[in-house]
Amino acid sequence: MTGPADESSGQQQQQLHVAIFPWLAFGHLLPCLELAERLASRGQRVSFVSTPSILARLRPVAPAASSLLDFVALPFPRVDGLPEGVEATSDVPAGMAELHREALDRLAPAFSAFLDAADASGNKVDWVLLDSFHASIADVAHEHKVPCILNMPYSAASSIDYGVPDPKDLDNPLTPAVIRRFVQTFEKCKLIAYRSSFEVEPESMPLLAKIFGKPVIPVGVLPPPAAADAAHDGDASLSWLDEQPSKSVVFVGFGSEYPMTLRQLHEIAAGLELAGTRFLWALKRPGGVAPEEDLLPPGFEERTRGRGSVVTGWVPQTSILGHAAVGAFMMHSGWGSTIEGLQYGQPMVMMPVLGDHLSTSRVMHERKIGVRVHKEKGDEVFLGDNIERAIRAVMVDEESKGIYAANAKKMQEIVEDEKCHHRYIDDFIQCLRAHKN
């Protein structure tokens, strides 16, 4: 990581100790790791709290941050009915999310012991940054008189659309139990840290403080390091891209937790086939689909051979998005994936299904950074012909693709502005100092 070793005011100011305890989903863990590194590189002590197997799956820490960034492994509790070894949300079997959240609640005693040990060693924790499902962890921090920061790794637009969840809202797609967790956590948090910036979301960011009724501090969009998966340069997908013309390939990737179905996979395949463009598809087997079932329509790979590549398992997404052959990103509009797409100036073909995805894709569509695939009323999936039209608008039609490419390039310049990122982190540190007491 590049940047100063501490804020411009130097080392004279008091060092803070911030404990960061993200939700056990990689869409939350990875930006929190980036935030932890940026804080540590500015001379702040950071304890990054999670579970053993999750910590083992994180990327290496930047050398500039390593001396002040500690990893705290809390043993993951056993819960009857939850398979052993399931710690990250991406590994949780269907129907077991509440059991997983119950296991998180049982981490409270271990987190309390961590705070006690920090006190005893003279490294008292000044702030705990946690996610909106961490009600039990917020309770522990409150008991130890340590103030909390609510981590919001979503687009500001999603909060504008949905506001603070109300447990009495019967139309809310979240379950009452999840809403209760959010409200209980929110009530114990003094500040709100938002993974966004006024430059990226100029319409939404200024409205957040009024919506939440608490100070909202942007920490910047926290793009992953450019070399986040440089160790995988020999990956087969990158080798295939090396053989393709510039800006000719649609990269298709829906993250690890998109609620995909077999029917939707077939519609995506139909859309890619109809569009006629080159594509690289990072395909994951949906939950509930039997191992013996074919994921793709009969003959699809033969009919698209030469212009398409389907890769199962993990792929180096940031390296792919930065590859010269990639000209668009087909995705679900999760905020993390959206930021990665913007980081590399990729126009987007968006298929959102969850609340915050809908908000993010709406804004990207309105700003002509990408195209949101039309979804027929009453249908559970995005249909192939609508997917085709969106791909062609971004990749084929000369007039429209030029508009999307130019707007995506403007956003890339904003997301790549390291001076802006440094300023947000410095302001965040100053805010923590100002609100500490």
Number of C-alpha atoms within 10 A of each C-alpha: 16 11 14 14 17 18 21 10 8 11 13 6 12 9 14 21 22 24 27 26 24 26 22 20 16 20 21 18 23 18 19 23 21 19 22 24 24 28 27 26 26 24 24 23 24 28 21 22 22 24 20 15 15 17 16 10 9 12 11 9 15 17 10 19 22 15 14 18 26 16 16 18 18 18 13 19 17 16 15 9 9 18 14 11 11 16 23 17 18 15 13 19 14 8 8 14 13 13 16 23 18 16 18 22 16 16 19 20 14 17 21 17 13 19 20 15 14 15 13 10 8 8 14 17 24 19 22 25 22 26 24 22 25 23 23 20 25 28 18 18 22 15 11 14 12 17 22 28 26 26 25 20 23 21 29 29 24 20 21 16 14 14 13 15 16 15 17 10 11 10 8 14 10 15 11 16 11 16 21 19 17 21 17 18 23 25 12 17 21 16 22 23 19 21 23 26 24 14 14 19 14 12 13 19 22 14 15 20 13 10 14 15 10 14 15 22 24 20 23 24 27 25 22 19 13 15 12 14 16 13 10 14 14 9 14 12 21 19 11 13 20 13 9 17 13 13 15 19 25 27 25 22 19 23 21 17 18 17 13 18 17 18 16 16 21 18 22 23 22 20 22 25 21 16 21 15 18 25 27 23 23 20 19 19 18 17 15 11 13 10 10 6 9 11 19 18 14 10 9 15 16 9 11 18 12 11 16 22 19 15 14 11 8 11 19 17 21 20 21 21 22 17 17 17 22 24 26 29 30 27 23 27 29 28 23 23 20 22 23 23 26 27 25 26 27 32 32 34 32 29 23 23 17 15 16 21 22 20 24 23 30 20 19 21 18 11 13 21 27 30 25 27 23 15 15 11 7 6 8 12 18 21 20 22 19 19 27 23 20 23 30 21 20 28 26 17 12 11 10 14 22 16 17 24 21 16 20 25 19 13 21 20 14 16 24 16 11 16 9 15 20 21 15 20 21 19 15 18 18 14 14 18 16 9 11 13 7
